[in-house]
Amino acid sequence: MSENAMKQWRVAGEAAQATVGVIGAGVMGAGIAQVAAQAGHAVKLLDVREGAAAAAIASIAKALDGLVAKGRMEAAERDAVLARISPAAATAELADVALVIEVIIEKLEPKQALLRELDALLPADAIIASNTSSISITALANGMTNPQRLVGMHFFNPVPLMKLVEVVWGAETEASVADAIHALSKRWGKTPVHAKSTPGFIVNRIARPYYAETLAVLQEQGAEPAVLDRALRGAGFRMGPCELMDLIGHDTNYLVTQSVFDANFGDKRYVPSLVQKALVDGGRLGRKVGKGFYVGTPTAAAPVPAFDGELPALSVCGRSALVERLADWMTQKGLSITRGESADWSGLQIGDLQVHLTSGRCAAQLAHERNHPQLAVMDWPLAPDRADGLAVAFAPQAGEAARQLLAQLWHALGWELLLLRDVPGLAVARTVAMLVNEGADAVWQGVCDEQGADLAMKLGVNYPAGPFEWLDLLGAPRVSELLEGLFEAYRSERYRISPLLRQRCWAPA
């Protein structure tokens, strides 16, 4: 593709005069067609299933009717948008379009066949984009005469609402092509981020630990799904991992994990879970069949009762951002505390009970090493003002009195005591540390930059923060310490520390 031809396409695209073809009229394809038409483009919507394109256009009309009913769109604008979308009966009808976005089945061979057909059909200045969520753009381009014009344009569901678009470069994608799609995505009201074509791109790669760490805790019988979901929601996530996997569908989530695992030659960091495989094998696929981790929709947790009793002397120990966040919250809740900044550990002292912020080591190990049986470990209080529960594990010798004492303190802080088995890293800490580690590796390997990683995770999967925002809060030493604790416990390369994190420990940014 010549630079002059590309400039012509960009002018046409930005002026909303370019016709866009969308192949695949499922939920994603219909959403993309709607967004393109709302941006002013004529759209040709094609699907090999008879009547599918017309049904998708009817679905778009219903969605737009809803916007009109809510006063978010004028009736005349709705009519104009619908008038721009027309069904196509064959790929030959797309010969004059400036951009084609394929949204067909997520399998390599059918996509390659379609892309080669489009490559032979379309004019030299047309761009071909794939909405693949995990297949290599480089592999998809194999066999195309003009592979430089293929780019990934990965939208997120529901397309009209989700802002993120991953603009994915294959090995032969021209910079001008990726830049044109980046600019076009902005004009469509999206927030694009550049990504190199590696397994899972940005979001589906960095997100794996959100599911994987909870599945690992479940395999160790560390807690029930509802407890783990509550712990992660308490850290600011909109949905817990178990309820989210139920919503996505365990068959879909498992296949994505398997594809990322296979594409990375069996890297243990992405190993699929026996717990999830059992759900898939048993037909417990999630909400779409009425049962997964939950039967039906999970019920909300009961409110935490108010506490009006008296507590022993409280001391906040150590120095770190998490310690300061915890101290501030205790003060806001009206508790009288002292500060033990010179302590060689971080957490709370309540009477004789030490409650350590988890460093990835078990309560039993710490109690043994410190010769202090009255000991517990607590999860990271990332969002103390939003949490209604915080996870804790006790050393074996701590006893019921220690549990009751900490439950009283938790109630005074507006939390419920979420009791976990003494598993390394508990729930939030191990999950967030691994999300940070995966984001760091993605940047280290050139998949994206730090800003792109943060934007992608916040906009693509609604995380409360991006991996590098968490890293700025927690600091590389604390994240690395947690990962070292997990590695020590499991002796698995799954918990190897990213070179970027090690660099940050030696020479902070």
C-alpha angles and dihedrals in degrees: 000000000000121000089236091054090049092051089052090052092049092051091049093045095049091048089055090236096114118101115232125209121206119192113199121045100206124117093290096043092048090050092051091048090051093050093048092048092048087054089058103262126135105238130204110200118200132184129164090220108092112248094006095113092049090048090051091051089051089051091051089050090053091050091049091048087058091054091050091049090053093048094246095117136028118241091238091055091050090053091048092050093050091047089059094058119078132169119245123209100202141012089251088072089065094061093110101045124116096213133022121193115195116210101169131132114322096247128114102227100051090046093049091050092051094046092051089050091051091046090058093044107044127079119259095258095053121107124220118208132185124209091204113149098205115357116111113259087210090057092046090053092055108116096019116125090216105033091159091077095057117099136164116249103181114186126186129231126287088034098195091055106033113084102200126098119177108213101204124200120209121203091268101033110127115237090231090057094051091044091051092052090045090054093044092051089055091051088052089058095257133127107234125199126191117238135179115235102259127135110297093002107225110317102036090046101045092041096059095092092055088069100026099057093049090047089051091052090048091052088055089048088241095151144332119276093251091055093050092046090052091050093052094044086053088060090058102269112139093223131021117243096252095050089043092053088049089053095046093044123251092240091056095042092046093049092051090050091047092049093050090046093050093044089054092052095251098312105181091225089074101036113146119243127253087211092059093041089056090053091050093046090050094050093246093137098156136252095346089069097029098250138068123118084339132036104234119333117341115249122239119258118257115257117267110254119241118259121221103164133103126268133203120254112303127211128182109214133204132007128271141110090269092050090051091048090051094047092049091051093049090051091049089053089055099251121148111232140174124212125239099185093157093060116120091228137050126237141052135322113204111176106309093336118105114203109193124199101242117263093179093272121113124251090240091056094048093046089052095045094047095038087230112126095184095078140124136175123228132202123249110280095218095157108018092166092055100040124098092182139024126199122243136175125196133214111249094251096049095092136197095295090062091050092051092047094052092044088057092050091047090052090051087055092049094255136115118228106251102201115209131182110259094272121156114266095004112225117302098033097052092043097049093042090054092046089053091047093050092048090050092052091048090055093042089054094048097248091130141332126264095262090049091051092051094045093046095053095044096045100031099047103009096244114176090236139003122252093257093047088056089046091054090051099044102031126229094266094059094045091046091048090054092049091048088053091052092047091049090051098045105022088217128142085223086086099046112138119247114248088234091060091049090051089052090053092052097039114013116215 
